[in-house]
């Protein structure tokens, strides 16, 4: 029997693949998307710091000419691309929906207000749009895979541009670099918490990866601190520095946990790592308890991982039970903000999984996280 010829497009656009129709691969917009008025994207049209090189073997299509004011037609430059409407959608979502959650008071100038920072830092543009795509993947479940795919692609492009350009921390780059690092860290945290795939061990491995990535944020902050003092972000930095400074007093739950660790006689070095993680968590808990606005509490939840020592991530990687308990205590803050798209049901997931992993002999250590879980509705 003669073999049927292949009728599907191997290099078609994402929209045609989603609809399971044959794509004619016309670029920048295929015929199907033109007819249906859909966003046509081939998965590679990402913002870039440099001019794109045409793909080998790609067909060139003549583009219409545009009349100049004097009537002489202007030829469109080779490789010219129209506005990518997906990126426009992501930028609008970033400036409206995400900002309303993270910065409702409009106190931070870098979220789309100061475009000068964006156009000089394409790695930052890509990461902000990636973060916006991740947000849409959680709020539009019918297109979850579509937006999550673009979130991953844009973030990959952001990291590629960042590594290729290797920007140094200067007065001009300190804010873009700081915003990039923070956005990348929160993006990775959210993706780890929301999109849990596989067993709990896989989740822990991803969480350790997030810790190590986020640790780089602190390195950038430390290096650029004196420069940021001369920028519009200086006041926000000073407030944050005071907010998260441990005041020397532990609340009842954190004090109980530290007492259990002290009684375990784990040695000075290990105990010191745990003590610092608990004191940092207490600082974040105090901010949450004293908060008058939602975004302040959200900021506290995302701040704890940047405050702890990198050695704590190694202890999670080793599955040290005391480190797992501290992680469950942190999960209580995630659970408190479970209605926020960044965290979802991740807090309850971590508490339950740690409880099951450690077993009944650790019930005394896990008393507070499980009490928090039982006392909250819909869990």
VEXPA-871987 format. One record per residue (C-alpha): residue in one letter; x negated, y negated, z; residue number from 1. Coordinates in nm, 3 decimals. Example, Ala and Ser with C-alpha at 12.3 -4.5 7.8 and 13.67 -1.06 7.14 Angstrom:
# VEXPA-871987
   code        xx        yy        zz   pos
      A    -1.230     0.450     0.780     1
      S    -1.367     0.106     0.714     2
# end
This chain:
# VEXPA-871987
   code        xx        yy        zz   pos
      X     0.000     0.000     0.000     1
      X    -0.134    -0.343    -0.091     2
      X    -0.219    -0.556     0.211     3
      X     0.004    -0.858     0.256     4
      X    -0.179    -1.187     0.218     5
      X    -0.230    -1.393     0.534     6
      X     0.037    -1.663     0.541     7
      X    -0.041    -1.830     0.873     8
      X    -0.268    -2.129     0.905     9
      X    -0.584    -2.049     1.098    10
      X    -0.681    -2.412     1.155    11
      X    -0.339    -2.570     1.184    12
      X    -0.240    -2.840     1.428    13
      X    -0.128    -2.765     1.782    14
      X     0.233    -2.866     1.718    15
      X     0.273    -2.625     1.425    16
      X     0.117    -2.346     1.629    17
      X     0.360    -2.420     1.912    18
      X     0.656    -2.409     1.672    19
      X     0.517    -2.100     1.491    20
      X     0.534    -2.261     1.148    21
      X     0.272    -2.271     0.875    22
      X     0.063    -2.589     0.881    23
      X    -0.076    -2.736     0.558    24
      X    -0.374    -2.871     0.764    25
      X    -0.339    -3.216     0.613    26
      X    -0.531    -3.462     0.828    27
      X    -0.485    -3.680     1.020    28
      X    -0.113    -3.587     1.015    29
      X     0.018    -3.267     0.860    30
      X     0.332    -3.264     0.645    31
      X     0.542    -3.082     0.906    32
      X     0.466    -3.339     1.177    33
      X     0.520    -3.626     0.932    34
      X     0.865    -3.492     0.843    35
      X     0.964    -3.416     1.204    36
      X     0.811    -3.734     1.351    37
      X     0.596    -3.536     1.594    38
      X     0.253    -3.606     1.746    39
      X     0.004    -3.422     1.526    40
      X    -0.313    -3.314     1.701    41
      X    -0.579    -3.061     1.609    42
      X    -0.725    -3.042     1.961    43
      X    -1.047    -3.219     1.866    44
      X    -0.940    -3.581     1.821    45
      X    -1.078    -3.703     2.151    46
      X    -1.215    -4.043     2.229    47
      X    -1.588    -4.058     2.166    48
      X    -1.873    -4.294     2.225    49
      X    -2.009    -4.238     1.876    50
      X    -1.872    -4.213     1.524    51
      X    -1.740    -3.865     1.451    52
      X    -1.912    -3.646     1.194    53
      X    -1.667    -3.487     0.946    54
      X    -1.630    -3.112     0.987    55
      X    -1.808    -2.903     0.727    56
      X    -1.565    -2.784     0.462    57
      X    -1.291    -3.028     0.566    58
      X    -1.097    -3.177     0.276    59
      X    -1.107    -3.551     0.238    60
      X    -0.775    -3.723     0.183    61
      X    -0.738    -4.059     0.018    62
      X    -0.588    -4.316     0.249    63
      X    -0.364    -4.603     0.144    64
      X    -0.513    -4.943     0.086    65
      X    -0.412    -5.249     0.286    66
      X    -0.359    -5.586     0.113    67
      X    -0.587    -5.858     0.241    68
      X    -0.448    -6.206     0.314    69
      X    -0.560    -6.318    -0.031    70
      X    -0.385    -6.030    -0.204    71
      X    -0.694    -5.815    -0.272    72
      X    -0.647    -5.459    -0.149    73
      X    -0.886    -5.349     0.125    74
      X    -1.010    -4.993     0.107    75
      X    -0.970    -4.801     0.434    76
      X    -1.312    -4.689     0.560    77
      X    -1.403    -4.326     0.517    78
      X    -1.312    -4.120     0.822    79
      X    -1.068    -4.384     0.948    80
      X    -0.825    -4.239     1.200    81
      X    -0.484    -4.380     1.290    82
      X    -0.383    -4.450     1.649    83
      X    -0.356    -4.127     1.846    84
      X    -0.011    -4.154     2.000    85
      X    -0.088    -3.889     2.260    86
      X    -0.364    -4.107     2.402    87
      X    -0.129    -4.406     2.405    88
      X     0.123    -4.195     2.598    89
      X    -0.144    -4.086     2.845    90
      X    -0.269    -4.441     2.897    91
      X     0.084    -4.567     2.958    92
      X     0.148    -4.285     3.205    93
      X    -0.179    -4.365     3.382    94
      X    -0.096    -4.731     3.420    95
      X     0.267    -4.684     3.528    96
      X     0.339    -4.351     3.695    97
      X     0.001    -4.254     3.843    98
      X    -0.083    -4.602     3.961    99
      X     0.252    -4.632     4.135   100
      X     0.151    -4.332     4.347   101
      X    -0.217    -4.401     4.412   102
      X    -0.221    -4.780     4.417   103
      X     0.132    -4.925     4.446   104
      X     0.005    -5.254     4.587   105
      X    -0.212    -5.319     4.280   106
      X    -0.513    -5.362     4.507   107
      X    -0.765    -5.185     4.283   108
      X    -0.867    -5.374     3.973   109
      X    -1.007    -5.085     3.770   110
      X    -0.683    -4.901     3.691   111
      X    -0.623    -5.040     3.341   112
      X    -0.642    -5.404     3.447   113
      X    -1.006    -5.460     3.364   114
      X    -1.032    -5.315     3.015   115
      X    -1.389    -5.444     2.987   116
      X    -1.501    -5.162     3.216   117
      X    -1.321    -4.904     3.005   118
      X    -1.452    -4.997     2.662   119
      X    -1.810    -4.986     2.783   120
      X    -1.769    -4.644     2.948   121
      X    -1.604    -4.394     2.711   122
      X    -1.677    -4.112     2.956   123
      X    -1.447    -4.292     3.201   124
      X    -1.172    -4.342     2.941   125
      X    -1.170    -3.971     2.860   126
      X    -1.158    -3.869     3.227   127
      X    -0.875    -4.111     3.310   128
      X    -0.672    -3.984     3.016   129
      X    -0.753    -3.626     3.121   130
      X    -0.622    -3.701     3.469   131
      X    -0.307    -3.849     3.317   132
      X    -0.257    -3.536     3.105   133
      X    -0.294    -3.320     3.415   134
      X    -0.023    -3.526     3.585   135
      X     0.214    -3.479     3.291   136
      X     0.147    -3.104     3.296   137
      X     0.297    -3.093     3.647   138
      X     0.593    -3.324     3.581   139
      X     0.695    -3.181     3.241   140
      X     0.705    -2.804     3.288   141
      X     0.844    -2.745     2.937   142
      X     0.514    -2.879     2.794   143
      X     0.286    -2.774     3.076   144
      X     0.044    -2.576     2.858   145
      X     0.024    -2.855     2.601   146
      X    -0.073    -3.123     2.853   147
      X    -0.299    -2.898     3.054   148
      X    -0.485    -2.803     2.737   149
      X    -0.546    -3.168     2.657   150
      X    -0.644    -3.240     3.017   151
      X    -0.917    -2.976     2.988   152
      X    -1.029    -3.095     2.644   153
      X    -1.049    -3.460     2.748   154
      X    -1.237    -3.377     3.066   155
      X    -1.484    -3.164     2.872   156
      X    -1.538    -3.454     2.634   157
      X    -1.586    -3.692     2.928   158
      X    -1.853    -3.471     3.081   159
      X    -2.023    -3.426     2.745   160
      X    -2.043    -3.802     2.686   161
      X    -2.159    -3.860     3.043   162
      X    -2.440    -3.605     3.016   163
      X    -2.546    -3.729     2.673   164
      X    -2.558    -4.096     2.777   165
      X    -2.700    -4.032     3.128   166
      X    -2.598    -4.377     3.254   167
      X    -2.811    -4.528     3.528   168
      X    -2.652    -4.701     3.825   169
      X    -2.673    -5.074     3.762   170
      X    -2.464    -5.377     3.849   171
      X    -2.272    -5.327     3.524   172
      X    -2.220    -4.951     3.555   173
      X    -2.165    -4.903     3.928   174
      X    -1.785    -4.941     3.916   175
      X    -1.725    -4.723     3.606   176
      X    -1.953    -4.456     3.750   177
      X    -1.780    -4.464     4.086   178
      X    -1.432    -4.447     3.933   179
      X    -1.544    -4.167     3.702   180
      X    -1.683    -3.963     3.990   181
      X    -1.375    -4.009     4.207   182
      X    -1.132    -3.937     3.921   183
      X    -1.328    -3.627     3.822   184
      X    -1.327    -3.502     4.181   185
      X    -0.955    -3.556     4.240   186
      X    -0.875    -3.408     3.898   187
      X    -1.071    -3.093     3.984   188
      X    -0.911    -3.073     4.330   189
      X    -0.562    -3.097     4.184   190
      X    -0.630    -2.842     3.911   191
      X    -0.774    -2.602     4.170   192
      X    -0.480    -2.644     4.407   193
      X    -0.194    -2.641     4.157   194
      X    -0.309    -2.392     3.896   195
      X    -0.405    -2.095     4.110   196
      X    -0.485    -1.794     3.897   197
      X    -0.592    -1.452     4.014   198
      X    -0.667    -1.341     4.367   199
      X    -0.741    -1.556     4.670   200
      X    -1.113    -1.484     4.626   201
      X    -1.101    -1.650     4.284   202
      X    -0.926    -1.951     4.435   203
      X    -1.197    -1.981     4.700   204
      X    -1.469    -1.966     4.435   205
      X    -1.301    -2.248     4.244   206
      X    -1.264    -2.445     4.566   207
      X    -1.636    -2.410     4.636   208
      X    -1.706    -2.534     4.285   209
      X    -1.484    -2.832     4.355   210
      X    -1.670    -2.905     4.680   211
      X    -2.004    -2.909     4.501   212
      X    -1.872    -3.127     4.221   213
      X    -1.717    -3.370     4.468   214
      X    -2.040    -3.387     4.661   215
      X    -2.182    -3.571     4.361   216
      X    -1.932    -3.850     4.428   217
      X    -2.106    -3.926     4.755   218
      X    -2.443    -3.936     4.580   219
      X    -2.312    -4.200     4.339   220
      X    -2.151    -4.396     4.622   221
      X    -2.472    -4.391     4.824   222
      X    -2.678    -4.505     4.527   223
      X    -2.442    -4.782     4.420   224
      X    -2.324    -4.901     4.762   225
      X    -2.527    -5.222     4.773   226
      X    -2.425    -5.308     4.416   227
      X    -2.053    -5.249     4.476   228
      X    -2.071    -5.502     4.759   229
      X    -2.093    -5.769     4.490   230
      X    -1.787    -5.646     4.298   231
      X    -1.407    -5.680     4.345   232
      X    -1.409    -5.335     4.508   233
      X    -1.620    -5.453     4.802   234
      X    -1.326    -5.525     5.033   235
      X    -1.166    -5.186     4.964   236
      X    -1.498    -5.015     5.036   237
      X    -1.540    -5.196     5.366   238
      X    -1.188    -5.104     5.477   239
      X    -1.242    -4.741     5.380   240
      X    -1.573    -4.726     5.561   241
      X    -1.409    -4.839     5.884   242
      X    -1.103    -4.615     5.840   243
      X    -1.299    -4.292     5.817   244
      X    -1.558    -4.359     6.085   245
      X    -1.514    -4.101     6.364   246
      X    -1.421    -4.281     6.686   247
      X    -1.548    -4.007     6.919   248
      X    -1.205    -3.871     7.018   249
      X    -1.055    -3.545     6.895   250
      X    -0.685    -3.476     6.896   251
      X    -0.549    -3.169     7.080   252
      X    -0.555    -2.936     6.778   253
      X    -0.905    -3.029     6.661   254
      X    -1.033    -3.021     7.019   255
      X    -0.897    -2.668     7.062   256
      X    -1.067    -2.557     6.743   257
      X    -1.401    -2.708     6.841   258
      X    -1.377    -2.541     7.183   259
      X    -1.325    -2.204     7.015   260
      X    -1.630    -2.264     6.798   261
      X    -1.843    -2.365     7.096   262
      X    -1.735    -2.051     7.284   263
      X    -1.834    -1.834     6.988   264
      X    -2.205    -1.916     7.042   265
      X    -2.279    -1.942     6.671   266
      X    -2.608    -2.124     6.712   267
      X    -2.690    -2.496     6.698   268
      X    -2.718    -2.534     6.319   269
      X    -2.393    -2.357     6.234   270
      X    -2.204    -2.523     6.518   271
      X    -2.324    -2.865     6.405   272
      X    -2.192    -2.807     6.051   273
      X    -1.855    -2.704     6.187   274
      X    -1.843    -2.993     6.435   275
      X    -1.907    -3.248     6.160   276
      X    -1.631    -3.095     5.943   277
      X    -1.384    -3.104     6.233   278
      X    -1.472    -3.462     6.328   279
      X    -1.429    -3.571     5.966   280
      X    -1.094    -3.395     5.953   281
      X    -0.989    -3.573     6.271   282
      X    -1.075    -3.908     6.109   283
      X    -0.852    -3.822     5.814   284
      X    -0.572    -3.699     6.042   285
      X    -0.583    -4.027     6.231   286
      X    -0.550    -4.223     5.906   287
      X    -0.251    -4.007     5.811   288
      X    -0.087    -4.051     6.152   289
      X    -0.141    -4.429     6.155   290
      X    -0.049    -4.487     5.792   291
      X     0.232    -4.721     5.700   292
      X     0.216    -4.647     5.326   293
      X     0.224    -4.320     5.135   294
      X    -0.081    -4.383     4.917   295
      X    -0.299    -4.432     5.227   296
      X    -0.213    -4.081     5.345   297
      X    -0.278    -3.934     5.000   298
      X    -0.618    -4.102     4.999   299
      X    -0.697    -3.948     5.337   300
      X    -0.619    -3.598     5.209   301
      X    -0.855    -3.639     4.913   302
      X    -1.126    -3.803     5.126   303
      X    -1.203    -3.518     5.367   304
      X    -1.397    -3.306     5.111   305
      X    -1.629    -3.599     5.039   306
      X    -1.705    -3.651     5.409   307
      X    -1.822    -3.301     5.497   308
      X    -2.170    -3.159     5.447   309
      X    -2.245    -2.948     5.140   310
      X    -2.348    -2.660     5.365   311
      X    -1.981    -2.616     5.456   312
      X    -1.909    -2.513     5.096   313
      X    -2.177    -2.246     5.125   314
      X    -2.008    -2.112     5.438   315
      X    -1.678    -2.086     5.250   316
      X    -1.863    -1.905     4.972   317
      X    -1.995    -1.660     5.232   318
      X    -1.638    -1.619     5.364   319
      X    -1.744    -1.716     5.716   320
      X    -1.423    -1.680     5.922   321
      X    -1.475    -2.003     6.118   322
      X    -1.511    -2.199     5.792   323
      X    -1.195    -2.035     5.659   324
      X    -1.007    -2.147     5.972   325
      X    -1.126    -2.507     5.923   326
      X    -1.009    -2.486     5.562   327
      X    -0.667    -2.376     5.691   328
      X    -0.663    -2.678     5.924   329
      X    -0.732    -2.899     5.623   330
      X    -0.450    -2.721     5.441   331
      X    -0.213    -2.866     5.701   332
      X    -0.275    -3.210     5.549   333
      X    -0.204    -3.070     5.202   334
      X     0.118    -2.917     5.333   335
      X     0.224    -3.246     5.488   336
      X     0.214    -3.403     5.140   337
      X     0.357    -3.102     4.956   338
      X     0.605    -3.320     4.766   339
      X     0.319    -3.502     4.594   340
      X     0.229    -3.362     4.252   341
      X    -0.142    -3.354     4.339   342
      X    -0.097    -3.089     4.608   343
      X     0.233    -2.904     4.567   344
      X     0.263    -2.587     4.773   345
      X    -0.115    -2.539     4.801   346
      X    -0.121    -2.604     5.175   347
      X     0.124    -2.326     5.255   348
      X    -0.061    -2.096     5.014   349
      X    -0.398    -2.151     5.183   350
      X    -0.262    -2.108     5.536   351
      X    -0.085    -1.782     5.449   352
      X    -0.380    -1.641     5.256   353
      X    -0.634    -1.726     5.526   354
      X    -0.407    -1.572     5.791   355
      X    -0.379    -1.251     5.590   356
      X    -0.751    -1.245     5.511   357
      X    -0.865    -1.288     5.873   358
      X    -0.610    -1.054     6.030   359
      X    -0.440    -1.059     6.372   360
      X    -0.766    -1.081     6.570   361
      X    -0.790    -1.446     6.457   362
      X    -0.435    -1.540     6.554   363
      X    -0.555    -1.767     6.836   364
      X    -0.773    -1.961     6.592   365
      X    -0.492    -1.986     6.336   366
      X    -0.223    -2.086     6.587   367
      X    -0.195    -2.453     6.487   368
      X    -0.186    -2.407     6.106   369
      X     0.081    -2.136     6.136   370
      X     0.279    -2.346     6.380   371
      X     0.272    -2.633     6.130   372
      X     0.394    -2.397     5.860   373
      X     0.678    -2.256     6.070   374
      X     0.796    -2.596     6.188   375
      X     0.830    -2.743     5.839   376
      X     1.144    -2.689     5.632   377
      X     1.157    -2.493     5.306   378
      X     0.847    -2.283     5.370   379
# end
